[in-house]
């Protein structure tokens, strides 16, 4: 940090270290005029002022609300850098954090209940595991708030009976695929192709009219599975006496090979 009279200034490296924002991102913000350092040294090095730091905070906060850089630029152009504006932004962040904390508290309570039942040598009901798994997936960072809300709206619109039927159908398919994996059924066998077609249609009821949104949700779900497949497989298999922890990864890999073979 550097000071010039009463004004504090920070180099781009200092800002990057303090905020966790990469230097490359800071350069990009500068290039598009989103956060442009107000000062330069005699040799041309960027120096951020207190006003620049506050603007950078607003950018990152608005990004956390899901706004694009173009939308953020519009918001900042229409608002001023004053106490009232910053307070409104902080209040909005606080409200979002408190809502997240409330959801996390509900999830913690559910997990505490499951652990308590296991400590008492009582196996929780499958629905409890399924509900907890659904909540865990919500809190993963793989889905945007908009995507989570969209999936929640679709679940509500479908109703509990349809959602439960979908879960049961998925489990039926998992059991069938497990047998084909064990039997070494070729991936071009018509039976497994039919099963894969059914597998793919399960998610149609949750689909959005916008194909791009569906692709984004599918990509997020794939990333979630890729990064947490061991944990997910272990949790699901713990409630099914016919499914081992390593079965689900084998099944998912098999289904993907069937798709590629078509």
C-alpha beads as a LAMMPS data file, in Angstrom:
LAMMPS data file: protein, C-alpha beads

262 atoms
261 bonds

1 atom types
1 bond types

-500.0 500.0 xlo xhi
-500.0 500.0 ylo yhi
-500.0 500.0 zlo zhi

Masses

1 110.0

Atoms # bond

1 1 1 0.000 0.000 0.000
2 1 1 1.234 3.492 -0.819
3 1 1 0.117 6.798 0.564
4 1 1 0.175 10.234 -1.018
5 1 1 -0.871 12.719 1.611
6 1 1 -4.205 11.479 2.963
7 1 1 -4.896 9.266 -0.068
8 1 1 -4.070 5.581 0.033
9 1 1 -3.072 3.768 -3.120
10 1 1 -2.599 0.078 -3.886
11 1 1 -0.702 -1.635 -6.683
12 1 1 -2.494 -4.196 -8.850
13 1 1 -0.476 -6.961 -7.197
14 1 1 -1.508 -5.798 -3.721
15 1 1 -5.176 -5.631 -4.733
16 1 1 -4.959 -9.119 -6.232
17 1 1 -3.392 -10.575 -3.080
18 1 1 -5.850 -8.881 -0.730
19 1 1 -8.999 -9.714 -2.718
20 1 1 -8.164 -13.053 -4.331
21 1 1 -9.042 -11.578 -7.734
22 1 1 -6.461 -12.531 -10.325
23 1 1 -4.279 -9.897 -11.926
24 1 1 -5.608 -11.049 -15.280
25 1 1 -9.189 -10.318 -14.180
26 1 1 -8.182 -6.904 -12.853
27 1 1 -6.537 -6.125 -16.202
28 1 1 -9.755 -7.191 -17.930
29 1 1 -11.874 -4.971 -15.695
30 1 1 -9.543 -2.103 -16.562
31 1 1 -9.660 -2.801 -20.294
32 1 1 -13.458 -2.781 -20.441
33 1 1 -13.703 0.267 -18.194
34 1 1 -15.456 -1.528 -15.349
35 1 1 -12.836 -0.819 -12.678
36 1 1 -10.190 1.492 -14.044
37 1 1 -7.487 2.565 -11.556
38 1 1 -7.631 6.324 -11.099
39 1 1 -3.890 6.793 -10.668
40 1 1 -0.711 5.798 -12.464
41 1 1 2.880 6.052 -11.391
42 1 1 5.435 7.936 -13.469
43 1 1 6.399 4.613 -15.052
44 1 1 2.778 3.832 -15.917
45 1 1 1.977 1.278 -13.170
46 1 1 -1.634 1.141 -12.006
47 1 1 -2.521 2.473 -8.569
48 1 1 -5.939 1.832 -7.020
49 1 1 -7.503 4.432 -4.764
50 1 1 -10.073 3.942 -2.018
51 1 1 -12.829 4.829 -4.492
52 1 1 -11.501 2.192 -6.919
53 1 1 -11.514 -0.421 -4.154
54 1 1 -15.125 0.378 -3.278
55 1 1 -16.094 0.105 -6.950
56 1 1 -14.299 -3.239 -7.181
57 1 1 -16.256 -4.457 -4.160
58 1 1 -19.515 -3.462 -5.794
59 1 1 -18.550 -5.307 -8.983
60 1 1 -17.769 -8.512 -7.112
61 1 1 -20.931 -8.249 -5.034
62 1 1 -23.108 -7.766 -8.105
63 1 1 -21.369 -10.690 -9.810
64 1 1 -22.364 -12.760 -6.791
65 1 1 -25.992 -11.861 -7.525
66 1 1 -25.612 -13.337 -11.018
67 1 1 -25.320 -10.137 -13.077
68 1 1 -23.188 -10.120 -16.211
69 1 1 -20.345 -7.630 -16.571
70 1 1 -22.435 -5.641 -19.044
71 1 1 -25.335 -5.475 -16.588
72 1 1 -22.987 -4.455 -13.793
73 1 1 -21.586 -1.636 -15.908
74 1 1 -25.129 -0.351 -16.445
75 1 1 -25.925 -0.541 -12.726
76 1 1 -22.751 1.302 -11.760
77 1 1 -23.363 3.966 -14.380
78 1 1 -26.761 4.683 -12.840
79 1 1 -25.688 4.655 -9.190
80 1 1 -23.345 6.774 -7.159
81 1 1 -20.468 5.899 -4.847
82 1 1 -22.030 7.066 -1.605
83 1 1 -22.986 5.715 1.796
84 1 1 -26.624 5.051 0.923
85 1 1 -25.787 3.091 -2.239
86 1 1 -23.124 1.008 -0.511
87 1 1 -25.464 0.354 2.417
88 1 1 -28.191 -0.929 0.083
89 1 1 -25.714 -3.288 -1.565
90 1 1 -24.413 -4.570 1.764
91 1 1 -27.982 -5.030 3.019
92 1 1 -28.833 -7.072 -0.070
93 1 1 -25.736 -9.226 0.437
94 1 1 -26.615 -9.668 4.095
95 1 1 -30.155 -10.757 3.227
96 1 1 -28.830 -13.298 0.719
97 1 1 -26.319 -14.615 3.242
98 1 1 -28.962 -14.902 5.957
99 1 1 -31.235 -16.818 3.568
100 1 1 -28.348 -19.161 2.766
101 1 1 -27.619 -19.557 6.486
102 1 1 -31.262 -20.480 7.119
103 1 1 -31.144 -23.158 4.401
104 1 1 -27.814 -24.414 5.737
105 1 1 -29.308 -24.609 9.232
106 1 1 -32.177 -26.762 7.929
107 1 1 -29.691 -29.026 6.185
108 1 1 -27.595 -29.255 9.368
109 1 1 -30.664 -30.242 11.346
110 1 1 -31.524 -32.979 8.857
111 1 1 -27.973 -34.332 8.914
112 1 1 -27.945 -34.178 12.725
113 1 1 -31.146 -36.217 12.775
114 1 1 -29.666 -38.823 10.428
115 1 1 -26.503 -39.105 12.522
116 1 1 -28.612 -39.412 15.673
117 1 1 -30.603 -42.278 14.205
118 1 1 -27.451 -44.086 13.132
119 1 1 -25.947 -43.599 16.601
120 1 1 -29.072 -45.264 17.973
121 1 1 -28.551 -48.178 15.563
122 1 1 -31.696 -47.230 13.628
123 1 1 -31.565 -47.043 9.832
124 1 1 -33.220 -43.808 8.598
125 1 1 -35.970 -44.050 6.009
126 1 1 -34.887 -43.759 2.343
127 1 1 -36.943 -40.589 1.942
128 1 1 -34.797 -38.915 4.567
129 1 1 -31.665 -39.720 2.608
130 1 1 -33.229 -38.595 -0.640
131 1 1 -34.397 -35.306 0.865
132 1 1 -30.987 -34.655 2.380
133 1 1 -29.246 -35.476 -0.898
134 1 1 -31.508 -33.033 -2.699
135 1 1 -30.649 -30.286 -0.222
136 1 1 -26.933 -31.017 -0.426
137 1 1 -27.035 -30.679 -4.205
138 1 1 -28.748 -27.302 -3.852
139 1 1 -25.920 -25.897 -1.795
140 1 1 -23.210 -26.972 -4.160
141 1 1 -21.756 -24.140 -6.152
142 1 1 -22.318 -25.887 -9.448
143 1 1 -25.803 -24.456 -9.993
144 1 1 -26.618 -20.782 -10.159
145 1 1 -29.390 -19.360 -8.012
146 1 1 -31.520 -18.992 -11.135
147 1 1 -30.992 -22.632 -12.073
148 1 1 -31.855 -23.823 -8.563
149 1 1 -35.004 -21.734 -8.544
150 1 1 -35.983 -23.081 -11.967
151 1 1 -35.570 -26.696 -10.820
152 1 1 -37.500 -25.947 -7.632
153 1 1 -40.360 -24.437 -9.617
154 1 1 -40.498 -27.475 -11.867
155 1 1 -40.557 -29.844 -8.872
156 1 1 -43.421 -27.864 -7.362
157 1 1 -45.307 -27.850 -10.651
158 1 1 -44.862 -31.607 -11.097
159 1 1 -46.045 -32.395 -7.581
160 1 1 -44.742 -34.810 -4.956
161 1 1 -46.365 -37.871 -6.534
162 1 1 -44.695 -37.349 -9.917
163 1 1 -41.340 -36.522 -8.337
164 1 1 -41.502 -39.690 -6.242
165 1 1 -42.447 -41.748 -9.300
166 1 1 -39.450 -40.282 -11.143
167 1 1 -37.120 -41.300 -8.312
168 1 1 -38.488 -44.833 -8.310
169 1 1 -38.121 -45.126 -12.078
170 1 1 -34.510 -43.940 -11.819
171 1 1 -33.782 -46.568 -9.178
172 1 1 -35.383 -49.206 -11.387
173 1 1 -33.092 -48.182 -14.241
174 1 1 -30.049 -48.218 -11.956
175 1 1 -30.877 -51.782 -10.921
176 1 1 -31.329 -52.859 -14.559
177 1 1 -28.078 -51.240 -15.664
178 1 1 -26.219 -52.831 -12.755
179 1 1 -27.253 -56.250 -14.034
180 1 1 -26.159 -55.454 -17.593
181 1 1 -22.789 -54.205 -16.324
182 1 1 -22.353 -57.440 -14.359
183 1 1 -23.398 -59.511 -17.401
184 1 1 -21.064 -57.614 -19.731
185 1 1 -23.910 -56.755 -22.118
186 1 1 -22.508 -55.054 -25.260
187 1 1 -23.217 -51.318 -25.421
188 1 1 -24.951 -51.699 -28.792
189 1 1 -27.467 -54.206 -27.425
190 1 1 -31.031 -52.964 -28.143
191 1 1 -32.039 -53.602 -24.537
192 1 1 -29.472 -51.211 -23.066
193 1 1 -30.205 -48.672 -25.789
194 1 1 -33.855 -48.707 -24.749
195 1 1 -32.884 -48.323 -21.111
196 1 1 -30.616 -45.386 -21.979
197 1 1 -33.430 -43.702 -23.882
198 1 1 -35.635 -44.037 -20.782
199 1 1 -32.769 -42.721 -18.635
200 1 1 -32.519 -39.618 -20.809
201 1 1 -36.252 -38.933 -20.810
202 1 1 -36.429 -38.828 -16.997
203 1 1 -35.118 -35.266 -16.979
204 1 1 -37.457 -34.034 -19.715
205 1 1 -40.181 -33.184 -17.199
206 1 1 -37.764 -30.812 -15.465
207 1 1 -36.631 -29.179 -18.702
208 1 1 -36.950 -25.501 -19.550
209 1 1 -38.362 -24.227 -22.849
210 1 1 -34.928 -22.671 -23.383
211 1 1 -32.478 -25.292 -24.781
212 1 1 -29.494 -23.192 -23.701
213 1 1 -30.675 -23.238 -20.076
214 1 1 -31.067 -27.011 -20.261
215 1 1 -27.540 -27.385 -21.626
216 1 1 -26.171 -25.234 -18.809
217 1 1 -27.997 -27.236 -16.142
218 1 1 -26.832 -30.503 -17.705
219 1 1 -23.251 -29.228 -17.724
220 1 1 -23.536 -28.197 -14.065
221 1 1 -24.946 -31.605 -13.116
222 1 1 -22.148 -33.346 -15.015
223 1 1 -19.538 -31.245 -13.210
224 1 1 -21.151 -32.015 -9.852
225 1 1 -21.036 -35.749 -10.568
226 1 1 -17.472 -35.582 -11.883
227 1 1 -16.172 -33.830 -8.772
228 1 1 -18.267 -35.614 -6.112
229 1 1 -19.126 -39.015 -7.548
230 1 1 -17.530 -40.932 -4.684
231 1 1 -19.471 -39.014 -2.043
232 1 1 -22.731 -39.188 -3.999
233 1 1 -22.310 -42.907 -4.699
234 1 1 -21.550 -43.673 -1.067
235 1 1 -24.562 -41.729 0.207
236 1 1 -26.971 -43.328 -2.271
237 1 1 -25.659 -46.862 -1.810
238 1 1 -25.915 -46.519 1.983
239 1 1 -29.711 -46.637 1.706
240 1 1 -29.942 -49.476 -0.837
241 1 1 -28.939 -52.997 0.127
242 1 1 -28.521 -54.007 -3.516
243 1 1 -26.148 -51.166 -4.532
244 1 1 -22.454 -51.075 -3.622
245 1 1 -20.563 -47.738 -3.437
246 1 1 -18.579 -48.509 -6.585
247 1 1 -21.631 -49.616 -8.611
248 1 1 -22.942 -46.179 -9.565
249 1 1 -19.703 -44.893 -11.165
250 1 1 -19.546 -48.087 -13.244
251 1 1 -23.171 -47.640 -14.289
252 1 1 -22.678 -43.978 -15.247
253 1 1 -19.605 -44.853 -17.294
254 1 1 -21.531 -47.686 -18.986
255 1 1 -24.472 -45.405 -19.854
256 1 1 -22.061 -42.901 -21.390
257 1 1 -20.511 -45.627 -23.547
258 1 1 -23.988 -46.656 -24.716
259 1 1 -24.670 -43.048 -25.737
260 1 1 -21.413 -42.804 -27.649
261 1 1 -22.084 -46.091 -29.429
262 1 1 -25.400 -44.890 -30.858

Bonds

1 1 1 2
2 1 2 3
3 1 3 4
4 1 4 5
5 1 5 6
6 1 6 7
7 1 7 8
8 1 8 9
9 1 9 10
10 1 10 11
11 1 11 12
12 1 12 13
13 1 13 14
14 1 14 15
15 1 15 16
16 1 16 17
17 1 17 18
18 1 18 19
19 1 19 20
20 1 20 21
21 1 21 22
22 1 22 23
23 1 23 24
24 1 24 25
25 1 25 26
26 1 26 27
27 1 27 28
28 1 28 29
29 1 29 30
30 1 30 31
31 1 31 32
32 1 32 33
33 1 33 34
34 1 34 35
35 1 35 36
36 1 36 37
37 1 37 38
38 1 38 39
39 1 39 40
40 1 40 41
41 1 41 42
42 1 42 43
43 1 43 44
44 1 44 45
45 1 45 46
46 1 46 47
47 1 47 48
48 1 48 49
49 1 49 50
50 1 50 51
51 1 51 52
52 1 52 53
53 1 53 54
54 1 54 55
55 1 55 56
56 1 56 57
57 1 57 58
58 1 58 59
59 1 59 60
60 1 60 61
61 1 61 62
62 1 62 63
63 1 63 64
64 1 64 65
65 1 65 66
66 1 66 67
67 1 67 68
68 1 68 69
69 1 69 70
70 1 70 71
71 1 71 72
72 1 72 73
73 1 73 74
74 1 74 75
75 1 75 76
76 1 76 77
77 1 77 78
78 1 78 79
79 1 79 80
80 1 80 81
81 1 81 82
82 1 82 83
83 1 83 84
84 1 84 85
85 1 85 86
86 1 86 87
87 1 87 88
88 1 88 89
89 1 89 90
90 1 90 91
91 1 91 92
92 1 92 93
93 1 93 94
94 1 94 95
95 1 95 96
96 1 96 97
97 1 97 98
98 1 98 99
99 1 99 100
100 1 100 101
101 1 101 102
102 1 102 103
103 1 103 104
104 1 104 105
105 1 105 106
106 1 106 107
107 1 107 108
108 1 108 109
109 1 109 110
110 1 110 111
111 1 111 112
112 1 112 113
113 1 113 114
114 1 114 115
115 1 115 116
116 1 116 117
117 1 117 118
118 1 118 119
119 1 119 120
120 1 120 121
121 1 121 122
122 1 122 123
123 1 123 124
124 1 124 125
125 1 125 126
126 1 126 127
127 1 127 128
128 1 128 129
129 1 129 130
130 1 130 131
131 1 131 132
132 1 132 133
133 1 133 134
134 1 134 135
135 1 135 136
136 1 136 137
137 1 137 138
138 1 138 139
139 1 139 140
140 1 140 141
141 1 141 142
142 1 142 143
143 1 143 144
144 1 144 145
145 1 145 146
146 1 146 147
147 1 147 148
148 1 148 149
149 1 149 150
150 1 150 151
151 1 151 152
152 1 152 153
153 1 153 154
154 1 154 155
155 1 155 156
156 1 156 157
157 1 157 158
158 1 158 159
159 1 159 160
160 1 160 161
161 1 161 162
162 1 162 163
163 1 163 164
164 1 164 165
165 1 165 166
166 1 166 167
167 1 167 168
168 1 168 169
169 1 169 170
170 1 170 171
171 1 171 172
172 1 172 173
173 1 173 174
174 1 174 175
175 1 175 176
176 1 176 177
177 1 177 178
178 1 178 179
179 1 179 180
180 1 180 181
181 1 181 182
182 1 182 183
183 1 183 184
184 1 184 185
185 1 185 186
186 1 186 187
187 1 187 188
188 1 188 189
189 1 189 190
190 1 190 191
191 1 191 192
192 1 192 193
193 1 193 194
194 1 194 195
195 1 195 196
196 1 196 197
197 1 197 198
198 1 198 199
199 1 199 200
200 1 200 201
201 1 201 202
202 1 202 203
203 1 203 204
204 1 204 205
205 1 205 206
206 1 206 207
207 1 207 208
208 1 208 209
209 1 209 210
210 1 210 211
211 1 211 212
212 1 212 213
213 1 213 214
214 1 214 215
215 1 215 216
216 1 216 217
217 1 217 218
218 1 218 219
219 1 219 220
220 1 220 221
221 1 221 222
222 1 222 223
223 1 223 224
224 1 224 225
225 1 225 226
226 1 226 227
227 1 227 228
228 1 228 229
229 1 229 230
230 1 230 231
231 1 231 232
232 1 232 233
233 1 233 234
234 1 234 235
235 1 235 236
236 1 236 237
237 1 237 238
238 1 238 239
239 1 239 240
240 1 240 241
241 1 241 242
242 1 242 243
243 1 243 244
244 1 244 245
245 1 245 246
246 1 246 247
247 1 247 248
248 1 248 249
249 1 249 250
250 1 250 251
251 1 251 252
252 1 252 253
253 1 253 254
254 1 254 255
255 1 255 256
256 1 256 257
257 1 257 258
258 1 258 259
259 1 259 260
260 1 260 261
261 1 261 262
